[in-house]
Structures are given as C-alpha cells and as structure tokens.
Amino acid sequence: MRKVERYPVNGPNALWQLYRTVSPWKGVKNFIFIQIARYCPILPLKNWIYRHILGMRVGEHTAFGLMVMVDVFFPEKLTIGRNSVIGYNTTILAHEYLIREYRLGEVHIGDEVMIGANTTILPGVTIGDGAVVAAGSVVHKDVAPGSFVGGNPMREIDRKSPEGVRESASQE
C-alpha cells in the first residue's frame, strides 16, 4: 500500500483548488528549472538544480536521463539514492489531485536502482536498494530491495536472494 496523506476538498475538483496548497510562484519557478534540467546534458548541473533549487535529495553519481519529469509542486518530497539511473521520460510524482481530494506522498528510491524509460512512479512508494524497474512500468506500490519488477499493473518478475543470486518470482 502506498503511504499517502489524503486531504478532502469541498467545491470544485481538487486541481481547481491547487493554489490553496501550493504557491503559484513556487509552481512557476519549479516548472522553469525542471524544464531546464530535463534537457540539460550535464549530469552534475542537472543534479545541482534538483538538489539546490528544487530541494530534492539526490545521491552521488545518480543519473537522470533526458526528459525525466519530477514532481512540479512537491519536488522536496523526492529522495533518490546514490548511483541510481532514472531512465528517459520517466515521471516521478509526489502528488495526486483528484475530484474530491488530493493526496501527497514521499517517494524514496534507493541506492543503485535502475528505472527503465517511460516509467511512472506514483506518490508514496519506496523502491528498495538494487531494484530494477522495467521500462514502461507504473510503480503503484513498494518495490522490495533487489527485485526486478515491471508492467502495468506492476508485478515482481525476479528477485535477488540475500546471497545476491537471482531467483524467479512465483507466478500469480
């Protein structure tokens, strides 16, 4: 189960009430710097923007591929460990604005994690150290350390034993 905080709203849908929860100036500033980082080919500069301007916690030698989209309104709720790779065009969200509520949740991505291209990571999930997420997946629940997961709905495909040997996951 994802770890999200739920906030009910009255009146029009929650997205219409966005600026009651986030400053419009924060949204504009974050959008501009996220767009710069999405196209920036210089990994240390990209990580500097994420850490120092957007307030994300990003580990040493982590690499964000071209066009990665991090949460515009709550980037400070994102933590990515060291030496991880976030694949091309991945989206990492810390918020969901729905009709009758909005939800916020921290995202924790561990050390030496590989996220495949075009993956969507939803709010409130933890991806454990050494995990691999296949391209095009929707990460809607926690991923155990050393697991290989993929798909929509996401499921475990393979896993490393405590000794580091890969084991096939049981079929559902």
Backbone bond lengths (Angstrom), bond angles and torsions (degrees), N, CA, C in turn:
res aa  C-N    CA-C-N  psi(-1)  N-CA   C-N-CA  omega(-1)  CA-C   N-CA-C  phi
1 M - - - 1.452 - - 1.525 109.51 -
2 R 1.304 116.49 135.96 1.458 120.57 178.03 1.521 109.77 -71.22
3 K 1.326 115.43 147.92 1.466 121.57 178.93 1.531 108.54 -98.88
4 V 1.331 115.89 92.91 1.462 120.99 179.90 1.518 109.31 -125.13
5 E 1.324 114.97 150.25 1.456 121.01 172.16 1.518 106.94 -97.66
6 R 1.327 116.05 134.73 1.467 121.98 -177.53 1.519 109.72 -104.49
7 Y 1.349 115.49 136.46 1.453 121.87 179.65 1.527 108.42 -128.24
8 P 1.344 117.61 106.54 1.463 119.51 179.17 1.531 111.10 -69.29
9 V 1.330 115.85 152.26 1.466 121.44 177.15 1.525 109.22 -129.95
10 N 1.318 115.58 152.29 1.462 122.39 173.61 1.521 108.04 -110.22
11 G 1.301 116.75 151.71 1.455 120.15 178.54 1.514 111.43 93.06
12 P 1.340 116.24 -147.38 1.469 119.04 -178.38 1.535 110.78 -64.65
13 N 1.326 116.15 168.15 1.466 120.30 -176.87 1.528 111.92 -53.25
14 A 1.318 114.94 159.34 1.471 121.50 -172.06 1.522 113.06 -59.82
15 L 1.324 118.13 -32.68 1.464 119.32 -178.78 1.524 111.66 -65.57
16 W 1.336 117.50 -32.54 1.461 120.85 175.75 1.524 111.36 -66.02
17 Q 1.330 116.66 -18.63 1.459 121.47 -178.15 1.536 111.79 -105.56
18 L 1.316 116.58 14.64 1.456 123.39 -176.22 1.527 113.35 -48.75
19 Y 1.325 117.33 -46.53 1.462 119.69 -172.82 1.520 113.50 -79.19
20 R 1.329 117.12 5.28 1.464 120.15 166.17 1.529 109.66 -82.48
21 T 1.343 116.82 -18.46 1.471 121.38 -177.90 1.521 113.06 -108.15
22 V 1.318 117.49 -24.97 1.468 122.14 -177.06 1.527 108.48 -136.88
23 S 1.311 115.97 136.13 1.466 120.22 176.29 1.528 109.84 -63.49
24 P 1.343 117.24 134.59 1.465 118.11 176.73 1.522 112.10 -61.01
25 W 1.337 117.07 -30.51 1.468 120.39 179.24 1.522 111.17 -68.84
26 K 1.338 116.59 -37.20 1.472 120.09 175.04 1.525 109.23 -62.34
27 G 1.323 117.52 -44.93 1.460 121.46 179.07 1.518 112.58 -59.20
28 V 1.340 117.01 -44.68 1.465 120.95 179.96 1.520 110.88 -66.05
29 K 1.342 117.32 -47.89 1.466 121.28 179.06 1.523 110.55 -57.88
30 N 1.347 116.98 -49.82 1.456 120.88 -178.68 1.521 111.23 -61.07
31 F 1.339 116.66 -43.05 1.462 120.27 -179.92 1.528 110.97 -58.42
32 I 1.320 117.20 -45.93 1.471 120.90 -178.82 1.529 110.53 -61.17
33 F 1.337 117.15 -47.97 1.463 119.16 -176.88 1.530 112.25 -72.59
34 I 1.315 117.44 -31.74 1.467 119.21 175.44 1.525 109.87 -65.69
35 Q 1.328 117.54 -41.07 1.461 119.72 178.60 1.529 111.26 -63.90
36 I 1.323 117.72 -39.11 1.470 120.64 175.98 1.527 109.50 -61.62
37 A 1.343 116.91 -47.18 1.466 120.90 -178.18 1.529 111.45 -65.61
38 R 1.311 118.29 -35.47 1.472 120.88 -178.46 1.518 111.88 -59.52
39 Y 1.324 117.13 -34.93 1.462 121.22 -176.72 1.521 113.23 -100.73
40 C 1.312 117.99 -6.93 1.459 122.23 -175.48 1.535 110.60 -71.95
41 P 1.340 117.45 124.05 1.470 119.58 179.55 1.533 113.34 -86.15
42 I 1.315 117.52 -4.04 1.471 121.91 -175.31 1.526 108.11 -97.62
43 L 1.335 116.63 102.24 1.467 121.05 -173.31 1.526 113.72 -57.85
44 P 1.355 120.47 -44.43 1.463 118.21 178.77 1.534 112.83 -61.59
45 L 1.326 118.05 -36.70 1.463 121.23 178.13 1.535 110.42 -67.78
46 K 1.317 115.74 -43.50 1.464 120.72 177.88 1.529 109.95 -57.51
47 N 1.339 117.93 -47.57 1.466 121.43 179.91 1.525 111.29 -65.96
48 W 1.321 117.84 -34.52 1.463 121.09 177.18 1.532 110.06 -62.40
49 I 1.327 116.51 -44.19 1.470 120.29 177.72 1.524 109.96 -59.64
50 Y 1.324 116.64 -47.50 1.465 120.15 -179.10 1.525 111.49 -60.98
51 R 1.329 116.93 -43.51 1.470 120.53 -176.78 1.523 112.61 -74.16
52 H 1.331 116.25 -52.04 1.465 120.75 -166.52 1.523 114.72 -92.65
53 I 1.302 117.84 -24.25 1.464 119.45 179.34 1.528 110.80 -102.41
54 L 1.331 117.12 -40.20 1.463 120.70 -176.24 1.524 113.32 -96.18
55 G 1.326 118.50 -14.13 1.462 121.39 176.25 1.516 115.79 79.24
56 M 1.334 116.90 16.94 1.465 119.79 176.03 1.525 109.78 -75.72
57 R 1.332 115.76 156.38 1.460 121.11 172.67 1.523 106.62 -101.56
58 V 1.338 115.80 111.81 1.462 122.01 -175.16 1.519 108.32 -125.83
59 G 1.335 116.68 124.34 1.451 122.14 -178.45 1.526 113.40 -73.55
60 E 1.310 114.08 162.71 1.465 121.62 179.96 1.529 110.29 -60.76
61 H 1.309 115.60 139.56 1.468 125.62 177.25 1.526 114.59 64.82
62 T 1.315 117.73 15.62 1.463 119.29 173.76 1.523 108.06 -74.88
63 A 1.338 115.80 140.54 1.462 121.33 -176.54 1.524 110.22 -121.71
64 F 1.329 115.86 126.38 1.460 122.58 175.42 1.519 107.59 -102.66
65 G 1.335 116.64 122.96 1.454 120.62 177.87 1.517 112.22 -68.25
66 L 1.316 114.68 171.11 1.458 122.18 177.50 1.522 109.89 -57.43
67 M 1.310 116.92 138.37 1.456 125.21 172.00 1.529 115.26 72.55
68 V 1.335 118.61 13.39 1.464 119.79 175.34 1.524 107.96 -62.73
69 M 1.330 116.38 134.64 1.463 122.21 -179.13 1.521 108.89 -113.70
70 V 1.324 116.05 109.07 1.467 120.23 176.83 1.524 108.44 -92.95
71 D 1.321 116.04 161.97 1.456 121.88 -176.74 1.533 111.42 -55.58
72 V 1.320 116.26 124.44 1.462 121.55 -177.11 1.525 112.25 -72.71
73 F 1.321 116.80 -38.51 1.460 119.63 -172.00 1.519 113.88 -91.73
74 F 1.330 118.45 -26.54 1.467 121.61 -176.90 1.530 112.05 -136.65
75 P 1.330 119.50 53.30 1.474 119.70 -179.12 1.527 112.51 -63.86
76 E 1.325 117.04 -23.90 1.465 120.66 179.94 1.528 112.19 -67.06
77 K 1.324 117.93 -10.41 1.468 121.86 177.58 1.535 112.19 -90.84
78 L 1.335 116.97 7.67 1.464 121.36 -178.70 1.524 110.57 -107.38
79 T 1.338 115.64 132.50 1.463 122.83 176.59 1.519 108.20 -129.54
80 I 1.320 116.40 125.54 1.461 121.72 177.08 1.521 107.29 -125.77
81 G 1.319 116.35 128.25 1.461 122.06 -177.12 1.516 113.48 -71.41
82 R 1.320 114.71 -171.15 1.469 120.98 -176.08 1.528 111.45 -81.70
83 N 1.321 115.15 150.39 1.460 124.53 172.55 1.529 112.99 55.46
84 S 1.322 116.99 35.46 1.463 121.80 176.33 1.524 109.47 -100.26
85 V 1.326 116.22 158.66 1.463 122.01 177.91 1.524 107.77 -123.15
86 I 1.328 115.56 125.76 1.462 122.41 176.58 1.521 106.14 -108.06
87 G 1.328 116.90 113.71 1.461 122.38 -171.24 1.512 115.09 -71.18
88 Y 1.320 113.34 163.34 1.464 124.99 -179.43 1.529 112.35 -43.61
89 N 1.304 115.97 131.75 1.467 124.23 170.80 1.531 114.16 62.14
90 T 1.317 117.01 22.51 1.467 120.56 176.34 1.525 108.71 -74.46
91 T 1.334 116.24 146.51 1.462 122.92 176.09 1.521 108.42 -115.70
92 I 1.335 116.69 129.44 1.462 122.08 178.11 1.524 107.64 -120.37
93 L 1.322 116.22 114.97 1.464 122.09 -174.83 1.522 111.70 -109.57
94 A 1.326 116.08 142.81 1.465 122.62 172.63 1.520 110.45 -116.76
95 H 1.333 117.37 1.28 1.470 121.10 -178.94 1.521 110.53 -138.71
96 E 1.334 114.46 155.86 1.464 123.26 170.00 1.522 106.37 -139.56
97 Y 1.316 117.42 121.90 1.459 121.21 174.73 1.519 107.37 -104.73
98 L 1.332 116.10 117.15 1.457 122.44 -175.79 1.527 109.22 -111.92
99 I 1.313 117.67 -165.46 1.458 120.17 -177.79 1.522 111.29 -75.73
100 R 1.314 118.46 -51.52 1.463 121.76 -174.30 1.519 114.31 -106.49
101 E 1.327 117.18 0.91 1.462 120.27 179.85 1.522 109.74 -160.99
102 Y 1.339 114.13 164.92 1.452 119.23 166.05 1.513 107.35 -125.32
103 R 1.335 114.74 156.40 1.456 121.01 -176.67 1.526 109.03 -129.85
104 L 1.332 115.19 141.55 1.457 121.93 176.25 1.516 108.73 -126.10
105 G 1.327 116.26 141.17 1.453 120.03 178.22 1.513 111.70 -157.09
106 E 1.315 115.78 138.73 1.467 121.18 177.12 1.524 109.71 -70.12
107 V 1.313 115.93 145.46 1.464 122.24 173.92 1.520 107.12 -114.97
108 H 1.334 115.60 127.42 1.464 121.71 178.11 1.521 108.22 -120.34
109 I 1.314 115.85 118.63 1.464 122.34 175.82 1.521 105.80 -113.19
110 G 1.323 117.05 125.69 1.455 122.28 -172.48 1.520 115.00 -74.77
111 D 1.320 114.25 -168.35 1.462 122.80 177.46 1.528 110.11 -79.08
112 E 1.330 115.84 144.19 1.466 123.41 174.67 1.520 112.36 53.78
113 V 1.314 114.86 45.18 1.467 122.74 177.17 1.524 107.99 -99.00
114 M 1.322 115.71 140.51 1.461 121.61 176.06 1.522 108.30 -114.05
115 I 1.344 115.73 118.09 1.461 121.88 177.39 1.525 107.37 -108.05
116 G 1.318 117.88 119.59 1.459 121.91 -179.44 1.516 112.60 -70.24
117 A 1.324 115.42 164.17 1.466 122.70 -178.18 1.524 111.55 -59.59
118 N 1.322 115.31 150.76 1.466 123.47 173.95 1.528 113.84 58.88
119 T 1.312 116.39 32.92 1.455 121.74 176.78 1.522 108.93 -91.38
120 T 1.323 116.72 147.81 1.459 122.41 173.30 1.518 107.76 -116.47
121 I 1.329 116.26 126.03 1.461 122.52 178.69 1.516 107.29 -111.31
122 L 1.333 115.93 119.62 1.462 121.81 -176.15 1.524 111.45 -86.14
123 P 1.328 117.43 161.78 1.468 121.57 -177.93 1.524 112.51 -61.03
124 G 1.338 114.94 146.97 1.454 120.81 170.80 1.509 115.85 84.26
125 V 1.329 118.54 12.46 1.463 119.66 -179.36 1.528 111.35 -104.09
126 T 1.326 114.02 155.69 1.459 122.56 173.50 1.518 107.35 -121.37
127 I 1.324 115.80 131.05 1.457 121.99 175.50 1.522 106.00 -112.30
128 G 1.324 116.47 115.88 1.455 121.87 -172.34 1.517 114.28 -71.05
129 D 1.337 115.26 163.10 1.459 122.74 179.59 1.533 110.93 -53.03
130 G 1.333 115.91 138.34 1.451 121.35 174.22 1.516 115.68 73.52
131 A 1.322 118.03 6.32 1.465 120.61 180.00 1.524 110.55 -75.29
132 V 1.328 115.09 156.32 1.458 122.75 175.14 1.518 107.36 -126.45
133 V 1.343 116.47 128.71 1.460 122.34 177.80 1.522 107.44 -113.17
134 A 1.327 116.94 120.81 1.464 122.12 -177.70 1.524 110.84 -64.76
135 A 1.321 115.28 152.05 1.459 122.02 178.91 1.520 110.41 -57.06
136 G 1.328 115.76 142.88 1.453 122.13 175.49 1.515 115.16 77.74
137 S 1.309 117.83 11.59 1.464 121.25 -177.86 1.521 111.71 -82.46
138 V 1.334 115.47 157.57 1.456 122.34 170.24 1.521 106.18 -114.52
139 V 1.348 115.69 110.12 1.463 121.08 -177.94 1.524 107.55 -86.54
140 H 1.335 115.89 101.68 1.468 122.71 -175.21 1.522 112.49 -111.23
141 K 1.327 116.68 1.31 1.464 121.11 178.02 1.520 107.93 -153.18
142 D 1.331 115.98 168.34 1.457 120.74 -178.04 1.525 111.27 -61.00
143 V 1.345 114.70 149.95 1.457 122.65 178.07 1.525 107.22 -117.23
144 A 1.330 116.39 125.26 1.464 121.21 -177.98 1.528 111.11 -68.50
145 P 1.334 117.42 149.37 1.463 120.47 176.00 1.532 110.51 -54.24
146 G 1.325 116.24 138.80 1.453 121.70 176.78 1.511 115.41 76.36
147 S 1.315 118.30 1.61 1.471 121.11 -177.65 1.521 110.88 -81.37
148 F 1.318 114.66 153.50 1.459 122.47 169.58 1.519 105.16 -114.77
149 V 1.340 116.74 114.69 1.460 122.28 -176.22 1.515 109.58 -123.54
150 G 1.329 115.10 160.98 1.449 118.27 177.06 1.504 111.93 -174.21
151 G 1.323 114.84 167.21 1.445 122.00 173.91 1.507 114.97 99.20
152 N 1.338 113.06 178.67 1.452 122.65 175.46 1.523 106.81 -144.70
153 P 1.325 118.40 100.29 1.462 126.03 8.17 1.532 111.55 -73.85
154 M 1.326 114.65 147.71 1.446 121.10 -179.36 1.521 109.93 -65.71
155 R 1.321 115.68 140.18 1.462 121.04 174.36 1.524 108.37 -142.71
156 E 1.320 115.66 159.61 1.456 120.38 177.38 1.520 108.78 -76.87
157 I 1.338 116.09 131.99 1.459 122.29 -179.25 1.528 109.97 -103.44
158 D 1.323 115.73 -38.72 1.458 121.57 -175.19 1.519 107.51 -157.01
159 R 1.336 115.96 164.69 1.463 119.24 -179.82 1.514 109.64 -153.84
160 K 1.335 116.07 149.45 1.460 121.24 173.93 1.515 108.83 -87.37
161 S 1.313 116.18 138.30 1.465 120.48 173.15 1.526 108.03 -74.90
162 P 1.338 118.13 169.46 1.472 119.47 177.88 1.534 112.77 -57.56
163 E 1.333 117.29 -23.07 1.471 121.03 178.45 1.526 111.97 -84.59
164 G 1.334 117.73 -1.50 1.462 121.83 177.54 1.511 114.28 89.92
165 V 1.344 118.20 8.45 1.457 122.48 179.63 1.523 108.97 -93.04
166 R 1.337 117.01 135.47 1.464 121.22 -179.73 1.530 110.60 -72.81
167 E 1.335 115.67 137.29 1.464 123.02 175.91 1.512 107.50 -125.52
168 S 1.321 117.52 142.11 1.473 119.60 175.15 1.518 108.42 -70.90
169 A 1.323 115.89 137.36 1.467 120.53 177.09 1.515 108.70 -73.37
170 S 1.328 116.65 151.01 1.465 120.49 177.92 1.528 109.20 -64.94
171 Q 1.306 116.50 142.59 1.463 121.35 179.53 1.518 109.20 -81.02
172 E 1.315 116.25 138.85 1.469 120.37 179.42 1.502 110.37 -90.64
